[in-house]
Amino acid sequence: MKLISRITLLLFLAIFSGKTYAQTVYAGETTVDKANLSGLYLTLQGDGKQIEKDWEEQLKTYGRLSASRGTYRIPNADIQAISSEPINLVSTVKSTKTSATIFVSYDLGSGNYVKTGGTGYSAAEQILKDFANKSLFGQEVRLVEGSFDEAQKNHQKMVKKGEQLQRSIEQNAKEKERLLKRIDDNAKELEQLQKDIETNKVDQTNALTELENRKKNVEAVKAKKSN
């Protein structure tokens, strides 16, 4: 079943191979540690845990990152596309086996958040769209590489089985040769036994003649004593 599921997902991804992944980024708010934050949302389908790892790796490029239970913080993020000044970045990720929802808040200072139509919004939106394309493409690559590895292992398994079968054929041929030799030896032994039987019949006849002759001798000797 795992193989069928992977093949189905592979075919789905192949349809979109080489194209830009259409992902929706939208503005919203959330509460992090009792603080109400404005920011942007992005939901991606796929391996949620892997998407979260990919996002964490991207966040590390912006500055010193601290992470705790799906919440990520960079107090002095350097994201020139959004602002030339340091940004207080807070992000959360909620992931499942089949998707991940990313929220990211950019505080430009004094609670001045990146919002729809405001400074840096287009750049912030593009960052998430670019990440979506990169992450989903990475998933596609890992999927096809995994499928290739699986096919390669299966091929190696079949080659190994072929080698085992070839060894079995060779062993069978040797066993056949051994059995044929035994049959030949058995036929020769039978032929010799039959000859021995014929010789034994002659020997029995000769022995019987000798027995009768000696019996006559005994009787002749006894007859002399009587006289």
C-alpha positions in Angstrom: 0.0 0.0 0.0 2.9 2.4 0.7 4.3 1.9 -2.8 0.8 2.5 -4.3 0.4 5.7 -2.3 3.9 6.9 -3.3 3.2 6.2 -7.0 -0.1 8.1 -6.8 1.6 11.1 -5.2 4.4 10.9 -7.7 2.0 11.0 -10.6 0.2 13.9 -9.1 3.4 15.9 -8.7 4.6 14.9 -12.1 1.6 16.7 -13.6 2.9 20.0 -12.1 6.6 19.3 -12.7 8.3 22.3 -14.2 5.5 24.7 -13.4 5.2 27.3 -10.6 3.3 25.9 -7.6 0.2 28.1 -7.1 0.0 28.9 -3.4 -2.2 31.3 -1.6 -0.7 33.7 0.9 -3.1 35.8 3.0 -2.9 38.3 5.8 -4.2 37.4 9.3 -3.6 37.6 13.0 -2.7 35.1 15.7 -1.9 35.1 19.4 1.6 34.0 20.5 2.4 33.9 24.2 -0.7 36.1 24.9 0.5 38.7 22.4 -1.7 39.5 19.4 0.4 39.6 16.2 -0.4 40.6 12.6 1.2 38.7 9.8 0.9 36.4 6.8 -0.3 32.9 6.5 0.6 30.1 4.1 -0.7 26.5 4.0 1.1 23.9 2.1 0.1 20.3 1.3 2.7 17.6 1.8 4.8 16.2 4.6 4.1 18.7 7.3 7.2 17.8 9.4 9.5 18.2 6.4 7.9 21.6 5.4 8.5 22.8 9.0 12.2 21.7 8.8 12.5 23.5 5.4 11.0 26.7 6.9 13.3 26.5 10.0 16.3 26.3 7.7 15.1 29.4 5.8 14.6 31.3 9.0 18.1 30.6 10.0 19.4 32.6 7.0 17.8 35.7 8.5 19.6 35.7 11.9 20.0 34.0 15.2 17.0 31.7 15.6 15.4 30.4 18.8 12.7 27.7 18.5 10.3 26.2 21.0 7.4 23.9 20.2 6.6 25.2 16.7 7.3 28.8 17.6 10.3 30.5 16.1 11.8 33.9 16.9 14.5 36.1 15.4 14.7 39.4 17.4 17.0 41.1 14.8 16.2 39.5 11.5 18.0 40.8 8.5 15.6 40.7 5.5 16.6 43.5 3.1 13.7 42.8 0.8 11.3 43.9 3.5 13.3 46.5 5.4 16.8 47.8 5.7 16.3 47.9 9.4 16.4 44.9 11.8 13.0 43.1 12.0 11.5 41.4 15.1 10.3 38.2 13.4 8.0 35.7 15.0 6.7 32.6 13.2 4.6 29.6 14.1 4.1 26.3 12.3 1.3 23.9 12.7 2.1 20.6 10.9 0.3 17.4 10.3 1.2 14.3 8.2 -0.3 15.9 5.1 0.1 19.7 5.5 1.6 22.6 7.3 0.3 26.1 8.1 2.9 28.8 8.5 2.3 32.1 10.2 5.0 34.8 10.1 4.9 38.2 11.7 7.3 41.0 10.8 7.5 43.7 13.4 9.3 46.7 11.8 9.5 48.4 15.2 7.2 49.7 17.9 4.4 47.3 16.9 4.5 48.4 13.3 3.7 45.1 11.6 3.9 44.3 7.9 0.2 44.3 6.7 -1.8 44.2 3.5 -1.0 47.2 1.4 1.7 48.4 3.8 5.4 48.7 3.6 7.2 45.4 2.8 4.0 43.4 2.3 4.6 42.5 -1.3 8.2 41.3 -0.5 6.9 39.4 2.5 4.3 37.7 0.4 6.8 36.8 -2.3 9.2 35.3 0.3 6.4 32.9 1.3 5.5 32.1 -2.3 9.1 31.5 -3.2 9.5 29.2 -0.1 6.4 27.3 -1.1 7.8 26.6 -4.6 11.2 25.6 -3.1 9.7 23.4 -0.4 7.3 21.6 -2.7 9.9 21.1 -5.4 12.2 19.7 -2.7 9.5 17.3 -1.7 9.0 16.2 -5.3 12.8 15.6 -5.7 12.9 13.6 -2.5 9.9 11.6 -3.7 11.3 10.7 -7.1 14.7 10.0 -5.5 13.0 7.7 -3.0 11.2 5.9 -5.8 14.4 5.6 -7.7 16.2 4.1 -4.6 13.3 1.7 -4.1 13.5 0.6 -7.8 17.2 0.3 -7.5 16.9 -1.9 -4.4 14.3 -4.0 -6.1 16.6 -4.4 -9.1 19.5 -5.4 -6.9 17.2 -7.9 -5.1 16.2 -9.4 -8.5 19.9 -9.6 -9.6 20.8 -11.3 -6.3 17.9 -13.8 -6.8 19.1 -14.5 -10.4 22.6 -15.2 -9.0 21.1 -17.6 -6.5 19.0 -19.3 -9.1 22.2 -19.7 -11.3 24.0 -21.3 -8.4 21.1 -23.6 -7.9 21.2 -24.6 -11.5 24.9 -25.4 -11.2 24.4 -27.3 -8.1 21.5 -29.2 -9.7 23.8 -30.1 -12.7 26.5 -31.4 -10.3 23.9 -33.4 -8.4 22.6 -34.8 -11.7 26.2 -35.8 -12.7 26.7 -37.4 -9.4 23.4 -39.3 -9.6 24.2 -40.4 -13.2 27.6 -41.7 -12.0 25.9 -43.6 -9.2 23.4 -45.1 -11.7 26.3 -46.1 -14.0 28.2 -47.6 -11.0 25.0 -49.3 -9.9 24.6 -50.9 -13.4 28.2 -52.1 -13.4 27.7 -53.5 -9.9 24.5 -55.3 -11.0 26.4 -56.7 -14.0 29.2 -58.0 -11.7 26.7 -59.5 -9.3 25.0 -61.3 -12.1 28.4 -62.7 -13.2 29.1 -63.6 -9.6 25.8 -65.5 -9.4 26.7 -67.5 -12.5 30.1 -68.2 -11.2 28.6 -69.2 -7.9 26.3 -71.7 -9.6 29.3 -73.4 -11.2 31.1 -73.3 -7.8 28.0 -74.8 -6.2 27.9 -77.6 -8.8 31.7 -78.3 -8.4 31.4 -78.2 -4.6 28.5 -80.7 -4.8 30.5 -83.0 -7.0 33.4 -82.8 -4.6 31.1 -83.5 -1.7 29.6 -86.6 -3.4 33.1 -87.8 -4.3 34.3 -87.5 -0.8 31.2 -89.2 0.5 32.0 -92.2 -1.8 35.6 -92.2 -0.4 34.2 -92.3 3.1 31.9 -95.2 2.3 34.7 -97.1 0.5 37.0 -96.8 3.5 34.3 -98.0 5.9 33.6 -100.9 3.6 37.2 -102.1 3.8 37.0 -102.2 7.6 33.9 -104.4 7.5 35.8 -106.9 5.4 
